[in-house]
């Protein structure tokens, strides 16, 4: 969808003789039905005038196409300005221009990230050259008019208020500036941008190429599918085993046969380590390689980012990023937009979406309506916040209302926790989640150990980290002081002082180099695994006389998993107690099942520590 399209001559008239921002504002309302924020109107008024000044060159054809606000299908991404025409050789060319009104930025050590002042505070955002390049890369992989229609894309970024200062154009960002040249404030940069345009768009096209680009079917290219299959073939951790393969083939058949008139919903249950995410990624790759349009969806960002990174290197990640999405992105998605959606960690889905939990009706309903085939991977025992609503019952209810065919499968084979189903049953018993026959755990069955100090536990994990596959995590009972003051420590237990997972690593903490020195939490490890996990149990879970006692008030005040429990405790104290008790127990069960080969535990409470020791057969 294009909000505004014209040739250069008309665009200049609209800029200099009329109010271009009002023209675009009116058209934006017409095509989207939405209002426009005043800040965006101001950005059109300012930035498009600078674009017009650049195009005010008699050697730039008056018949080149000019588009403003080209929406990339099935995403919230919009390209600021697109210029179209032909180069000297007669090839179809499109220039993508990312516009920014910035005048200052700060360098970040993170790849392709800068800090700039937006909405009242400094924020981390992608470098404008990376942003422009990623849009071009996305269209090259998904827009058929580009990869089959011969349209060549050339991205760039224009920061018309930004004086060169060695920050935005720091060599740290050179690999992206090389892919999408950066033009800044001043006549020299304006002239360079003019030459750049004339180099790539020599002849006008009367907007025909813009029309082709806008109308191009949006689906994965064969090259993308082949690339994904090649990447998967080189990664043994994605090989399907036993019932994973059986469920994969059944689910694949279901997704292939789904249609708008015959939607399908597949529910796949499985406990920790049964291979839900491995199966999910295999389905994503296989269906994409068949040129079906879909996404891997999860509420938590960590699994998305980790598996996106595993599928692609840093320089090629933009080709795959559009295939990964948060669960709150489907509020306004039209029915049957996607061929398939793969929903991992479905137990973590929320009712409402948005930063303030005030958007949409129900994430499960929105996901089912958005695709012809929706596949949910779920483990109801891993719901770890009061807002988690994902359950097989609710999924089936919305599927029936949609008129979808429902299929259910269960993954039983255990590949995590050293293949020990006994350990999982013992953990249910030890945490008082449910009674089982497994009252004791053998150290020969699974490497489970209890340490007398957090220092000893952390040192043992560091020794196990020979392949970057060991991490320490903790219950969210300590404040994140180091976020505001990097010199502060977060988890302080006597002489033991450590920081929460570095903000620099973010969702990639569990695979980032050197992050074994930090401590992770439920938000950066759920749905992921390592060989060895060390778990620090905080004061939110204690054992008294053999009984597990939980305390939601012992969680840090910034822990959003308990949001709403005080209000619920006033209106329905019994329900509040049952729900928070289960959430805390599920949290530690989830943490204690991240290790494929071993789990090492330390509790700040001596009686709790001794309780776990007493359950081990050495």
N, C-alpha and C positions, 0 to 999 in steps of 0.2 A: 504494500500500500504506500502510495506517495501522497503527501499532504499538498505539496505545491510543485508544479512542473511548468516550465516555460522555456523559450529559447533565451539566449543571452540578451538580445535586444529588449525583449519584454521584461526580463528580470531587472535590467538597469532602469527601465522606465518605472517599474513598481517601486524600486528603491529610492530613486531621486525625485520622481514626480508625484508619487503617492506614498502612503505609509505601508511599507512591506510587512511590518509586524501585524497590522490589522488584517491585511489580506490573508496572511498565513493563519492568524488566530481564527478567523471566520471559517476558513477551509478545514482547519483542525477540528472545529466543533462539528462541521458537516460530516466529515468522514469517520470520526471516532465517537461523536456524541458526548465528549467529555469537555470539561472546562480546562482552561490553561492557567497555570500559576503566573502571577505578575512577574516573578523572576525570570521565567522562561520567555515571556513576551519581551522583557527588557533585553534578554540575550539575543533574540532575533533582531531587535531594533539596532543594537550595537554591532554585533558580529557580521550580520549580512551586509551592512553598509561597507565594512572593510572588504568583504568578498567582492562587492560591486566595484570598489576602487581598484582591486586587482584585475578584474575583468575589463576595466576601462582602458583597453588597449586595442587599437585598430587591427593589430596583427592576430588577435584572438577572434576566431570566426564568430559572427553575430548569430549563427545558426546552431552553435553547440547547445546541447540540452543542459538545463539547470534544474535540479530537483532539490527541494528542501524537505527534511523529515521523511526520509525513505525508511519505512518500518520493515525490519527483517521478520519474515513470517515465523510464527510459533515461538516468538520471544518478545521481550520487552525492549529490545535494542532498536535504536533509531540512528540512522546515519545523518549527520547534520546537513551536509551539502554533497551532492553528487553531480559531476560534470560528465557529459557523454559526447562522443564523436568518433572520428577515425584518425588514426595516425598517418604519417606520410605514406606508409605502405598500404593504406586502405583497410587496416585491421580495426575491428571494433574495440574501442577503449572506453573505460569508465574510471574517472578519478574520484576517489573517496576522500573527502576533507573532514577531519575532526576539528571542530572549532572550540576554543577555550578563551574565556575572558580573563584568565589568571594573569597576575602580574608578579607573583612570587611563589616559590615552592621550596621544599627542603628535600635533600637527598635521603633515600632509604637504602639500607643494605640489602633489602629484599629485592628479588628479581623483578624488574619492570614496575616497581612501586615507588611513588613519590608521596610526600605529605604536602597538602595545601589547605588553605583556610576556606572551609565551606560550611554553610549553615551554622555559623557561630563558633566553630572550633576547628582545630587542625584535624584533618582526616587522611587516612591512607587510601589512595586511589591509584589506578593503573596509569602509567605514563601515557600521554596522548598519542605518541607514535605507536606504542603497543596496542592501544585501543583501536586505532585506525587499521593497523595491520590485522588484528584479530577479526575485525568485521570482514575484511577482504578474504581472509582465510576461511571464515565461516561460509561466505557465499561461494567460494571456490569448491567447497566440499558438499554443499547442499542445494545450490541453485542450479537447476538443469540448464538454464539459459547461459550460465557461465561455463560450466564444465563440458557441455555438449554444444553450446551455441556459439562458441568462439569469442566470447566477450573476455577481454583481458582487463584485469583490475590493477589500479595503481593507487595505493593509499598514501596519505600524507596528513600532517597536523599543522594547523595555523593558530598560533597564540599571538594575536595582534597587539596585545597590551604588555607582552612579556619581553623585557630587554634582556639580551643574552648576558648570563651571569655565571656560566660555568656550572650551574646546578641542573637546570632542566636539560642542558646539552652536555652534561657530564659524560665522560667516556664509559661510565658504568652502564649507560643506556644505549651505547653506540650500536649494538646489534639490532635494536629495534628501530633506531633512527635511520639506520642503513636500509631497512625494509620499508619504512614509512618516513620519508624525509620531514624534518622539523623546520618550520618557518616561523620567525619571531617578529618582534616589533621593528619598524624602521624601513626606510626606502630600499635599502640593500636587500633585505629579506623579501620585501614585496616584489622587487624586480626578479629575484631568484624564483619566487613562486610563479610569476608570469612565465618565465622561461620553462619552468617545469610543466606548466599547463600546455604551452605551445609544443613542447617536445612530445607529449603523449596524446594530445587532442588537437590535431592540425585542422581538420575539416569538420564542419557541422553535420549533424545527422537528423535535424528537424525532430528531435526527441524520439526517434524510432528505437534507438538502443535502450533508452530509459524505459520505453514501453515493454521491450523484450525482457529487460531485467525485472521489471515489476510483475510481469505475467509468468515468469519462469517457474515451473513446478518446483516445489521445495521438498526434496527427498535426497537421501544419501547417494553420493556418486559411487560408481563401481570401484574407483580408485580408493575411496575411503574404506569401503567394505573389505577390499583386498588387503589394505594396509592394516586394518584391525585384525583380520584373520592371521596375518603374518606375525603381528605382535603377540597374539595369543599363543601361536605355535611355539614361540621361543620362551614361553614362561610356564615351567612345569607346575607351578602352584595353581594354575587354572585348569589342570586336567581333571575331568569328571570321573568319579569312581563309584562303582556299585549302584546304589539306589539314586545317586545324583544323576547318573546317566539315564536311568529309567524315567525319572520325573522330568528331566530335560526334554526327552523325546516326546513325551505326552504333552507337555506344556507347549513345545514348539508346534506340534500339530494343531493344538487348540488356537494358538495365536495366528497361525497361517490361515486358518479357516474362518476367522472372525470377520464380521462385516458390520456396516452401519445398521442393517436390519437384523443381524444375528450376532449381537455382542457377546463376548465371553468374559467371565471372571474366574480366575484360577487362584485358589488359596493353597499355599504351601507352608505347612507347619514344620518346625524343626527346632530342637534345642541348641545350646551352645556347641559349636564345632561340628555341626552336621553338614556344613557346606552351603548354607543358604546364599551367602554373598558370591561365592564361586559360581554357583549355578546361575545367579542373577546376572553376573557379568557375561557368562557364556551365552545366555539368552540375548542380552543386549547386542553382543557382537554378531551372533548368527543372524538375528532378524535384521540388523542394520545391513549386513552383507547381502541380504536378499532385497535390499533397497526399500525396506519398510521404514516408516518414520516413527521414531519412538524415543523414549528417554529412560534413564535410570533415575529413580526418585528416592530420596530419603529425607526425613525430617532433620536428622543430624548432619552437619556439614562434614564431619571427619571421614566417614566412609566414602562419601562422594569424592572428596579431594584426594584421598589416598589411592583409590582405585583409578581415578582419572590420571593421576601421576604415574601409576604402574602401567597404564595402557600407553602412555605417551611421554616422551621426554619434554623438557622445558620448552624447547624451541618449536615443538609441534603441538603443544597442548591445546592451542586455540582451535585446532581442527576437531577436537573431541569435547571441548568444554560445553558445547551446546547440547550434548547428549546426557548431561548430568544436571539435575534440577532439585531444588528444595520442594517440599510437599505443599508449601503455601503459595506456589506459583500458578495455580490453576483456578483461581477464584473467578476470573472472567473468561476462561477458555471456552470457546464454542464447542458444542457437542461433536464428538467424533473427529476432533482435530488431528489426533494421533492414531496411527495404526496400532500401537501398543505402548503401554507404560509398565515398567518393571519397578515395583514399589518394595524396596528393601526396608527392613526394620519397621514393618507396618504397625507393630505394637506401639511405636512412638508417635503415631499420627495424632494430631489435635483436632478439636472441633472447629475452632476458628483459626484464621490466618492473620498475618500482619504483625507489625511490631507491638501493637497494643492489644492483639487478640480480638479485633473488632471487624474483621473482614470475612466475607463469605458466609456460607451456611454450615458446611461440614466437609472437611478435607476428603474423607472417604467417598462421599457422594460426588464431589467435584472430580476426583480422579477417575471414578468409574464412568462418569458422563463424558469425560474428555477423550476417551479412547475406545476403539472398537474392541480391544482386548486389554484387560488390566490384570496383572499378575502380582499378588500380594505374598510376600515372605514374612512370616510372623512367628513370634514366640511370646505368648501372653505373659510368661514368667519374667520377661525382661522389661516390663513397664516400670519406669523408674521416676516418673514425675506425676504430680496430681493431675496434670493436663493431658496425660497419655490416655487415649480412648480406644486405640486399635484392638479389636477383638474379632474373632471369626464370626460371631453372631451378628455384629453390626455390619460387617462387610457383606455377609449373606443377605441381610435385610435390604441394604441399598441395591445390591445386585438384582434381587427379585423385583424391586420397584422399577429398575431400569429395564426389566424383561430380559436379562442376560442369562445365558446358560452357565451354571456354576459347576466347577470341578474342584475337588479337594485331594491333596496328596500330603503324605507325611514322610519327612526324612528321618530315618532312624539311626543310620550308621554314624558312629561317633569318631571324628577325626581329630578333635581337640582333646586336651586333657589326657594325652597319651593313649587315646582310644578307650578311656576308662569310663564306662557308664556307671560303674560303681562309685567313682568319685563324685559324680553329679548327684547320685542318690544320697550319698553320705553328706554332701553339702546341704541338701534340702533338710536332712535330719539335724545337722549341726546348727543350722541357722533357724531351726523351728519353723520352716516354711511349710513342710508337710512331713508326716511320719513315714519312714521307710524302714526296711529291714537292715539298712547299712548304718549301723551305729558306730562303726569304727573304720578307720582308713589305714591301709598298709603302705608304708613308705616304699615298698617294693612295687606296689600297684601303680603309684603315681608319686612324683617327687613333691610331697607336701611337707613343709617345715615351718616351725614357729620359732621366732627369734626373740631374744631378751632385750634387744635394743634396736632402734631404727637405724643406727649406724651400721650394726652388723648385718641387718637385712639389706641395706643399700649396697654395702660392699660385696655381699654375695651376689647380688644382681649384676653389679659391674663386672664381676669375674665371669659371669655367664654371658656377657654381652659380646662375645667374640665375633659374632656375625651380625651385629646391630639388631639383635632379636630378643632383647631383654629390657624391661622397663619397670619403674616403680610408680604406683598409683596410690591414691588415698581417698577416703571419704571427704566430701566437701565441707570440712569443719574448720578450715582456716581461711582467713581473709587473703585476698590477692594484693598485698601491700606493694609488691614490686612492680605492679602495673603502673602505679603513679610515681614511685621512687625506685628506680632500678637497683639501687644499692641496698634496699631492704630485703629481708628474707620473709618467706611466707609461712612455711611449715617449721615451727620452732618447738622442739621437744627436748628440753634440757640443753645439752651441748650440740644436739643435732639441728642443723639449720640448712634448709633447702628452699628452692623457689618452685612455684608452680610452673608448668610447662611454659616455655618462653613464648611471649607474644609474637616474636619473630617467626617461630615455627607454626603457630596457630594450629589449624586442623591437621597439619602434617607432622605434628609432634611425634607420633608413634614410629615414624620412619626416618625422622630427621637425624642427621649425624650429630653426635655428642649430646643428644637430648636425654641420654640415660642419667645425666647429672641432675636433671630436674625431676619433678613429680607430676604425674598426669592425674586426670580425674575422669569421671564417667563420660563427660561430654567429648573427650578426645580419644576414647578407646572403645566405646561401645560399637559392636559390629566389626571389630578388628581383632587381630591376634598377634601374639609374639610367642617365642619359645618358652621364656620364663617371665613370670609376672611377680612383682613384690607388692603386697597390699598392706598399707598402713590403715588400721581400723581406728577411727576417731571416737569421741565420746557419744556419738549418736547411736552406737550399738555396743551394749554391755551384756555380760552374762552374770546373772546372780542366782546362785544355788542351782546351776544347770539350766536355767531358763534365760532365753534371750530377751532383753529389755531394750526397747528403742526409744529415742528421744528426738523428735524433730526440731526442738528448740536448740539442740546442740549443733545443728547445721549452721554454717555461716549465713549471715543475714542477706548476702548477695546471691545465695543459692536459689535459683528460680524453680528448682524441682519441687520445693515446698510452698510455692506461692499459693496463697489462698487457704492454707491449713488453719490459720488462726480464726479466720472468719467462719470456716466450716466447723471448727471446734466449739464456737459459741452457739451455732444453730443446731448442730447434730454431733455432740462430742463422741458418741459411740462410733459413728461412721468415720469421723475424722481419725480416731485412734486406729481403727482397722486399716484404713487406707494408708496412712503414714507409716504404720508398722510394716505393712507389706512392701511399700516403696523402699524403705531403708534396707530391709532384708534383700529385696530383689537387686538393689544397687550393689550390695557387697557380693551377692551371688554372681552378678554380672562381672564385677571386677575380678573375682576369684576364679573365673573360668576363661580369662583371656590367655592364659599360659597353656601352650600345647604340651609342654614337657614337664612343667613344674610351677607350683605356686608357693611363694614364701610369704609368711604373715607375721606382722607385729601389731599388737594392740597397745594403746597407751594405758590401758587398764590392766593391772597385774592379774586380777581374777579371771578376766576374759582370756588373757594369754594362757593361763594355766588350764582353763577349760579346753581350749583347742589342743594343747599338748596332751591332755589326758585321753583324747580320742584317737591318738596315733599308735599303731602297732609298729614298733621299730623292727 
